[in-house]
Amino acid sequence: MRKLAFAMNMSLDGYIAAPGDDLGWSVPSDELFQWWSDRVGATGLALYGRKLWETMSSHWPTADKQPGATPAAIEYAGRWRDMPKVVFSSTISTVDWNTRLVTGDAVTEITRLKADDGDPMDIVGATLAAAAMRAGLIDEYAIVTHPVLVGGGTPFFTALDNWVNLSLVETRTFPDGVVLTRYETRR
């Protein structure tokens, strides 16, 4: 059975994007960017919602070809392109860069994917992660908390019908007061 993790940047007040989908507060240090790159390199399959897919796919497929691309950006771009991806959407019709599109029920497909053997999966995108969270499918939460209050926007966590008990498995501090906390779901 594959492990499913939800990993995102989060403001101290619990948001993954500020109002207007502003992500300017979450610019990573070099060390944090390398952590994200290593995570992408270790991910067997990434599950994307449409909105974050559109953001990522508008930049990373060609980021390594841009003037002034840093070695870290070049590495990340290659890892991102190579990583198998699934996009869940009923409003787009094509995807590219080692990606397949699922237009049906996300929870059913994620449940099927988890039952397979393979490397860990990451789920990215607030709406998709919320559906998986409510269905009890997430095995790990990797929360990269930035010391900023954005006052609203897209929350990391969704409303739940039941408690989810977690066990802390890692903490790490990055430059600029950014803190990683990783929790595994206790079943």
C-alpha angles and dihedrals in degrees: 000000000000123000117236120208132185109210124173144141112262135190117234089255092056108264130129092196130023121229111302089029089281111173096171092112093063102061104145129230116238090261094051092045088054090051090053091047092050089049091053089048091055096044115106094195133003120210113208135191115219098255098053090039090058091049095048097040092051091062118018103056091069102019091108090058095053120109110265095017108168122229088250092053091047091052093047093047092053093047091048093050092047096047113097110244138189120202119202112207142130094195104058125062106195139040133179142187102071092319138130128201125232116194097173132079109323097206092053092050094044090050089052092048092049090054091059124088116250149091121318121289127221122207116208130183126062100244095046092044090049091057091049091045093052090048092052094242101128115099098179138026117203106189118188102195118200119201096244135104111217097177098224144347130109112357123224092220129048128213109275134204093215138025119264113212115212138191121214110237103167144011125185134171121219129190119288093034096290113153129198118207120181121194131183121212113248109224 
